[in-house]
Amino acid sequence: MRPAVAALIVAAGRGLRAGAEAPKQYRRLGGVPVLCRTLSPLLAEPRIGTVLVVIGAGDGPRYDEAVGLLPQSARARLAAPVEGGESRQDSVRAGLEALAAAGFEGSVLVHDAARPFLSPALIDRALAASAEHAAAIPTVAVTDTVKRIDAAGLIEETLPRDRLVSVQTPQAFAFRPLLAAHRAAHDGGAGGFTDDSAIMEWAGHRVATFAGEPMNLKLTYPSDFELAEQRFARPLVSRSGTGYDVHAFAEGDHVWLGGIRIPHGRGVAAHSDGDVALHALTDALLGALADGDIGSHFPPSDPQWRGASSDRFLAFAAGRVRQRGGRIDHLDLTIVCEGPKVGPHRDAIRARIAEIAGLRLDQVGVKATTSERLGFTGRGEGLAALATATIRLPEPE
C-alpha cells in the first residue's frame, strides 16, 4: 500500500519586502490570489491526500476569502488551516504538529505559499523523491558568479559555482523524521534555519536533491510581482458595444452634449441633465461589458439621480471596464440634431469625453449630422446620439 502524502503550505509570513500592505500570499496575480495559484496544482494531484495551510495570526478572513475562489471540489480536500508562529520554523512545526494530532503517517511536501509557479512535473519529481529518501529538495544550478564579501563590501573569495545550487520548494520528507528534527530544534533552542532541509542536516540526516525549475520563482520583491503579472496575464479579447439615446426638447436655454454646456433656445426633458451623448457612450461601454444598461445602474425612479451630471455615468462605465482588467480602445459618437450646431464645440466635446473616460484625445471620435428634416429630430422636436465602444477584456479562464 502506497504511504500517505500530505502537502504543508507555509503561508504565515508578512512578506514586507514585497512592498504591499497585505501579505504577499493574498495579493492577486492576474486577478487570482497567489495562495490560490499555489494550492491549485497540489489540490489537483490525486496522490496527495491532505493539503494543510499554515496561516498568520489574524489572517483567517483573508484565507477564507482567497480559498473561497477555488472550486468546491478543491476546497473539500483542504484541511482546516493552522495558525503559525513568529518564524517560518515555528510555522512549519505548528503544521507538522497538527498533522501528528490527526494521526498522519507517511511523507510530507513542504512548500512556500509565495511560489505560485509550481508545475505538475515538479510535484511528480518531489513525490518520487519522497518515496526514496527521508529528505530531498529541488535545486537549480547557480549560473551567476558567486563571491564572498567582507563587512566593508570588498571581495574576499570567488566561490567555484560548479558545486553550488539554489534551493527551492516543495521539499520532500519522511514525516516522522522531520517532525522529530523540528521538535529537537525547538526543545534545544536551535533557530535561524531558513528551510526544513537545514533542520534535517542539523539533526544528522543526509539530504538528497532532485531537479528544480528556474521558473519556480519565489515572490519576494515588487519586481518579482511585476514579472509574475506578465506571466499570468490573460490574453485580451476585443469586445464592442453600441448605445443610443434620445431626449425631447423642453423649456430652457441650453443643452448638455458630451459634458459641454451649449447655449440653445430650448432645453431637454430628462431625469438627469439629459446629455444624450454621454448617455449613449455609457450604454455602449456597458453593452461591451454585457453589464446591463444605464437604466439598470442609474434607474430614473431613484431620486438621487434627478438632475445628476452625466459625467458620473460615463466615468462609472469606464471604471467597470478597468475593474475587470480591461482597456478602452476607442469611443465613437454621432450626434443627430438640427440644432444646436455641434461643429463649433466638437473639440471641446472630444476633450471632455476623453477626460471623463481616462483616454487620449485620439481615442475619441465625435461626428454630427442632421436627419434632413425627417422625423422628430428633423422637425426640431429633440435630439439623439448613437455611440460605439471598442474595448478589450481578459479572456475568461
C-alpha positions as CSV (number, residue, x, y, z in Angstrom):
1,M,0.0,0.0,0.0
2,R,1.4,3.4,-1.0
3,P,2.2,5.6,2.0
4,A,0.1,8.7,2.5
5,V,1.3,12.0,1.3
6,A,0.5,15.4,2.8
7,A,1.3,18.9,1.5
8,L,2.1,21.6,4.0
9,I,1.9,25.1,2.7
10,V,3.6,27.8,4.7
11,A,1.5,31.0,4.4
12,A,2.1,32.7,7.7
13,G,4.7,35.3,6.7
14,R,4.1,39.0,6.3
15,G,6.1,39.5,3.1
16,L,7.2,43.0,3.9
17,R,9.8,43.1,1.1
18,A,7.1,42.7,-1.5
19,G,6.0,46.2,-0.8
20,A,2.3,45.9,-0.2
21,E,0.1,46.3,2.9
22,A,-1.4,42.8,2.6
23,P,0.7,39.7,2.9
24,K,2.1,38.7,-0.5
25,Q,0.3,35.3,-0.5
26,Y,-3.0,37.1,-0.6
27,R,-2.1,39.6,-3.3
28,R,-3.6,38.9,-6.7
29,L,-1.9,37.8,-9.9
30,G,-4.0,38.0,-13.0
31,G,-7.0,38.6,-10.7
32,V,-6.4,35.4,-8.6
33,P,-4.8,35.4,-5.1
34,V,-1.2,34.0,-5.0
35,L,-2.3,31.4,-2.5
36,C,-5.0,30.0,-4.8
37,R,-2.5,29.7,-7.6
38,T,-0.1,27.9,-5.3
39,L,-2.7,25.5,-4.0
40,S,-4.4,24.6,-7.3
41,P,-1.8,22.2,-8.7
42,L,-1.4,20.5,-5.3
43,L,-5.1,20.0,-4.9
44,A,-5.3,18.6,-8.4
45,E,-2.7,15.9,-7.6
46,P,-4.6,12.7,-6.6
47,R,-1.6,11.2,-4.8
48,I,-1.7,14.0,-2.2
49,G,-4.3,13.1,0.3
50,T,-4.0,16.1,2.7
51,V,-3.4,19.7,2.0
52,L,-2.8,21.9,5.1
53,V,-2.1,25.6,5.1
54,V,-0.3,27.3,7.9
55,I,-1.6,30.9,8.1
56,G,-0.6,34.0,10.1
57,A,-2.3,35.3,13.2
58,G,-5.5,37.2,12.2
59,D,-5.3,36.0,8.6
60,G,-8.4,33.8,8.9
61,P,-10.7,36.2,6.9
62,R,-8.1,36.7,4.2
63,Y,-7.6,32.9,3.9
64,D,-11.4,32.2,3.7
65,E,-11.8,34.9,1.0
66,A,-8.9,33.5,-1.0
67,V,-9.8,29.8,-0.9
68,G,-13.4,30.7,-1.4
69,L,-12.5,31.3,-5.1
70,L,-11.3,27.7,-5.5
71,P,-13.8,25.2,-6.9
72,Q,-15.9,23.4,-4.3
73,S,-14.3,20.0,-5.2
74,A,-10.8,21.5,-4.5
75,R,-11.9,23.2,-1.2
76,A,-13.3,19.9,0.0
77,R,-9.7,18.5,0.0
78,L,-8.3,21.3,2.3
79,A,-7.7,20.6,5.9
80,A,-8.7,23.3,8.4
81,P,-5.9,25.9,8.4
82,V,-3.5,26.1,11.3
83,E,-2.1,29.3,12.9
84,G,1.7,29.6,12.5
85,G,4.3,31.2,14.7
86,E,6.8,34.1,14.6
87,S,9.3,32.4,12.3
88,R,9.0,30.1,9.4
89,Q,10.5,27.4,11.5
90,D,7.7,27.8,14.2
91,S,5.1,27.8,11.5
92,V,6.2,24.6,9.9
93,R,6.4,22.9,13.3
94,A,2.8,24.0,14.0
95,G,1.7,22.4,10.8
96,L,3.6,19.2,11.5
97,E,2.1,19.0,15.0
98,A,-1.4,19.4,13.5
99,L,-0.7,16.5,11.1
100,A,0.6,14.4,14.0
101,A,-2.5,15.2,16.1
102,A,-4.6,13.9,13.2
103,G,-2.6,10.6,13.2
104,F,-0.8,11.3,9.9
105,E,1.9,8.9,8.8
106,G,3.8,8.9,5.5
107,S,5.6,11.6,3.6
108,V,5.1,15.4,3.6
109,L,5.9,18.0,1.0
110,V,6.6,21.4,2.5
111,H,6.0,24.3,0.1
112,D,6.2,28.1,0.2
113,A,2.9,29.8,-0.4
114,A,4.8,32.5,-2.3
115,R,5.8,30.1,-5.1
116,P,2.8,30.1,-7.4
117,F,4.5,28.6,-10.4
118,L,4.5,25.0,-9.2
119,S,4.3,22.6,-12.1
120,P,2.8,19.1,-12.1
121,A,6.2,17.8,-13.3
122,L,7.9,19.3,-10.3
123,I,5.3,17.8,-8.0
124,D,5.8,14.4,-9.6
125,R,9.6,14.6,-9.0
126,A,9.0,15.6,-5.4
127,L,6.7,12.7,-4.9
128,A,9.1,10.3,-6.4
129,A,11.9,11.6,-4.2
130,S,9.7,11.3,-1.1
131,A,9.4,7.6,-1.8
132,E,13.2,7.1,-1.9
133,H,14.6,9.5,0.7
134,A,14.0,10.8,4.2
135,A,14.8,14.2,2.9
136,A,15.1,15.6,-0.7
137,I,15.0,19.1,-2.1
138,P,14.6,20.6,-5.5
139,T,17.6,22.6,-6.7
140,V,18.7,24.6,-9.7
141,A,22.3,25.3,-10.8
142,V,23.8,28.7,-10.0
143,T,24.6,30.4,-13.2
144,D,26.0,33.7,-11.9
145,T,29.5,34.0,-10.5
146,V,29.2,33.9,-6.7
147,K,31.6,35.8,-4.4
148,R,32.1,36.2,-0.7
149,I,32.4,39.7,0.6
150,D,33.6,41.2,3.9
151,A,31.8,43.7,6.1
152,A,33.0,46.6,4.0
153,G,31.7,45.0,0.8
154,L,35.1,44.0,-0.5
155,I,35.6,40.7,-2.3
156,E,37.1,38.0,-0.1
157,E,36.7,35.0,-2.2
158,T,35.3,33.8,-5.5
159,L,33.5,30.5,-5.0
160,P,33.5,27.7,-7.6
161,R,30.0,27.6,-8.8
162,D,30.1,24.1,-10.3
163,R,29.2,22.7,-6.9
164,L,26.7,25.4,-5.9
165,V,22.9,25.2,-6.2
166,S,19.9,27.3,-5.3
167,V,17.3,25.6,-3.2
168,Q,13.5,25.7,-3.9
169,T,10.3,24.1,-2.6
170,P,8.4,21.8,-2.4
171,Q,10.8,19.9,-0.2
172,A,10.0,16.2,0.4
173,F,10.5,14.4,3.7
174,A,9.5,11.4,5.7
175,F,7.0,12.8,8.1
176,R,8.3,11.3,11.5
177,P,12.0,12.2,11.0
178,L,11.1,15.8,10.0
179,L,8.7,16.2,13.0
180,A,11.4,14.8,15.3
181,A,14.0,17.2,13.9
182,H,11.7,20.2,14.4
183,R,10.9,19.1,18.0
184,A,14.5,18.6,18.8
185,A,15.5,22.0,17.4
186,H,12.7,23.7,19.3
187,D,13.5,21.9,22.6
188,G,17.2,22.7,22.2
189,G,16.7,26.3,21.3
190,A,18.2,25.9,17.9
191,G,16.8,28.5,15.4
192,G,17.6,30.5,12.4
193,F,17.1,27.7,9.9
194,T,16.0,29.2,6.5
195,D,14.4,25.9,5.3
196,D,13.5,22.5,6.5
197,S,16.4,20.7,4.8
198,A,18.7,22.7,7.1
199,I,16.9,21.4,10.1
200,M,17.3,17.8,8.8
201,E,21.0,18.4,8.2
202,W,21.3,19.8,11.8
203,A,19.6,16.6,13.0
204,G,22.1,14.4,11.2
205,H,20.1,13.4,8.1
206,R,21.6,13.3,4.6
207,V,19.6,15.4,2.2
208,A,19.2,14.3,-1.4
209,T,18.4,16.6,-4.3
210,F,16.2,16.5,-7.4
211,A,15.8,18.8,-10.4
212,G,14.0,22.0,-9.6
213,E,12.8,24.5,-12.2
214,P,14.1,28.0,-12.9
215,M,10.5,29.2,-13.4
216,N,9.6,28.1,-9.9
217,L,10.1,31.7,-8.7
218,K,9.6,32.8,-5.1
219,L,7.8,36.1,-4.9
220,T,9.9,38.3,-2.7
221,Y,10.3,41.8,-4.1
222,P,8.0,44.2,-6.0
223,S,9.9,43.4,-9.2
224,D,9.0,39.7,-8.8
225,F,5.3,40.6,-8.8
226,E,5.8,42.7,-12.0
227,L,7.3,39.7,-13.8
228,A,4.7,37.3,-12.4
229,E,1.9,39.6,-13.6
230,Q,3.3,39.3,-17.1
231,R,3.4,35.5,-16.9
232,F,-0.2,35.3,-15.6
233,A,-1.7,38.0,-17.8
234,R,-4.5,36.6,-19.8
235,P,-4.9,37.4,-23.5
236,L,-7.2,40.4,-24.1
237,V,-10.1,39.8,-26.4
238,S,-11.9,42.6,-28.3
239,R,-15.5,43.4,-27.4
240,S,-17.7,46.1,-28.9
241,G,-21.0,47.7,-27.8
242,T,-23.4,50.2,-29.1
243,G,-25.5,52.9,-27.4
244,Y,-28.5,55.1,-28.3
245,D,-30.2,57.8,-26.5
246,V,-32.8,60.5,-27.3
247,H,-34.4,63.4,-25.5
248,A,-37.2,65.7,-26.4
249,F,-36.7,69.4,-26.3
250,A,-38.4,71.4,-23.5
251,E,-38.3,74.8,-22.0
252,G,-34.8,76.0,-21.3
253,D,-31.8,77.9,-22.6
254,H,-29.1,75.3,-23.0
255,V,-28.4,71.6,-23.7
256,W,-25.6,69.3,-22.4
257,L,-23.7,67.4,-25.1
258,G,-20.6,65.4,-24.3
259,G,-20.2,67.1,-20.9
260,I,-20.2,70.6,-22.5
261,R,-22.9,73.1,-21.7
262,I,-24.1,74.6,-25.1
263,P,-26.4,77.6,-25.2
264,H,-29.6,76.9,-27.1
265,G,-33.1,78.2,-27.4
266,R,-34.5,75.0,-25.8
267,G,-33.6,72.7,-23.0
268,V,-34.4,69.0,-22.8
269,A,-36.9,66.9,-20.8
270,A,-34.8,64.5,-18.7
271,H,-34.5,63.0,-15.3
272,S,-30.7,63.8,-15.2
273,D,-29.0,66.6,-17.1
274,G,-30.2,64.9,-20.4
275,D,-26.8,64.6,-22.0
276,V,-27.7,62.2,-24.9
277,A,-24.0,61.9,-25.9
278,L,-22.8,60.7,-22.6
279,H,-25.8,58.5,-22.1
280,A,-25.2,56.8,-25.4
281,L,-21.5,56.3,-24.7
282,T,-22.3,54.9,-21.2
283,D,-24.7,52.3,-22.8
284,A,-22.1,51.5,-25.4
285,L,-19.5,50.6,-22.7
286,L,-22.0,48.7,-20.6
287,G,-23.0,46.8,-23.7
288,A,-19.5,45.8,-24.5
289,L,-19.2,44.5,-20.9
290,A,-22.6,42.7,-21.2
291,D,-23.4,44.6,-17.9
292,G,-26.9,45.9,-18.3
293,D,-27.6,49.5,-19.4
294,I,-27.7,52.9,-17.9
295,G,-31.2,52.4,-16.5
296,S,-30.3,49.3,-14.6
297,H,-27.4,51.1,-12.8
298,F,-29.0,54.5,-12.5
299,P,-32.8,54.0,-12.5
300,P,-34.9,57.1,-13.3
301,S,-37.1,56.1,-10.4
302,D,-34.3,56.8,-7.9
303,P,-34.5,60.5,-6.8
304,Q,-30.7,60.6,-6.2
305,W,-30.2,60.8,-9.9
306,R,-32.6,63.7,-10.5
307,G,-30.6,66.4,-12.3
308,A,-27.4,64.4,-12.0
309,S,-24.4,65.3,-14.1
310,S,-24.0,62.6,-16.8
311,D,-20.2,62.6,-16.5
312,R,-20.8,60.4,-13.4
313,F,-22.4,57.8,-15.6
314,L,-19.7,57.6,-18.2
315,A,-16.9,57.6,-15.5
316,F,-18.7,54.7,-13.8
317,A,-18.9,52.6,-17.0
318,A,-15.2,53.3,-17.8
319,G,-14.3,52.3,-14.3
320,R,-16.2,49.0,-14.8
321,V,-14.0,48.2,-17.8
322,R,-10.8,48.8,-15.8
323,Q,-12.1,46.9,-12.7
324,R,-12.3,43.8,-14.9
325,G,-8.7,44.3,-16.1
326,G,-9.9,45.7,-19.5
327,R,-8.9,48.6,-21.7
328,I,-11.0,51.0,-23.7
329,D,-9.5,51.3,-27.2
330,H,-11.9,53.7,-28.8
331,L,-15.2,55.6,-28.3
332,D,-17.1,56.9,-31.4
333,L,-20.1,59.2,-31.1
334,T,-22.6,60.5,-33.6
335,I,-25.0,63.3,-32.6
336,V,-28.2,63.8,-34.7
337,C,-30.0,67.1,-34.5
338,E,-31.0,70.2,-36.4
339,G,-29.7,72.4,-33.7
340,P,-27.7,73.4,-31.8
341,K,-24.7,73.4,-34.1
342,V,-22.2,70.8,-32.9
343,G,-19.2,71.8,-35.1
344,P,-18.0,74.8,-33.0
345,H,-18.0,72.6,-29.9
346,R,-16.6,69.4,-31.3
347,D,-13.0,69.7,-30.0
348,A,-14.3,70.6,-26.5
349,I,-16.7,67.7,-26.5
350,R,-13.9,65.3,-27.6
351,A,-11.6,66.6,-24.9
352,R,-14.2,66.4,-22.2
353,I,-15.2,62.8,-23.1
354,A,-11.5,61.8,-23.1
355,E,-11.1,63.4,-19.7
356,I,-14.1,61.6,-18.2
357,A,-13.2,58.2,-19.6
358,G,-9.5,58.5,-19.0
359,L,-8.5,58.3,-22.6
360,R,-6.2,60.1,-25.1
361,L,-7.8,62.5,-27.4
362,D,-7.1,60.3,-30.4
363,Q,-9.3,57.6,-28.8
364,V,-12.5,59.6,-29.1
365,G,-14.4,60.4,-32.3
366,V,-17.2,62.9,-32.4
367,K,-19.4,63.5,-35.5
368,A,-22.6,65.4,-36.0
369,T,-25.3,65.1,-38.7
370,T,-28.9,66.1,-39.3
371,S,-31.8,63.8,-40.4
372,E,-32.5,66.0,-43.5
373,R,-35.6,67.4,-41.6
374,L,-37.1,64.0,-41.4
375,G,-38.6,62.5,-38.2
376,F,-38.6,64.1,-34.7
377,T,-35.1,65.4,-35.0
378,G,-35.8,66.9,-38.4
379,R,-38.9,68.6,-37.0
380,G,-36.7,70.1,-34.2
381,E,-38.6,68.1,-31.5
382,G,-35.5,66.7,-29.9
383,L,-32.0,65.3,-30.4
384,A,-30.4,61.9,-30.4
385,A,-27.0,60.3,-30.2
386,L,-25.5,56.9,-31.3
387,A,-22.3,55.6,-29.9
388,T,-19.9,52.6,-30.4
389,A,-17.4,51.5,-27.8
390,T,-14.5,49.2,-28.6
391,I,-12.8,47.6,-25.6
392,R,-10.6,44.6,-24.7
393,L,-11.2,42.3,-21.8
394,P,-9.1,39.5,-20.3
395,E,-10.1,36.2,-21.8
396,P,-12.1,34.1,-19.3
397,E,-10.1,31.4,-17.5
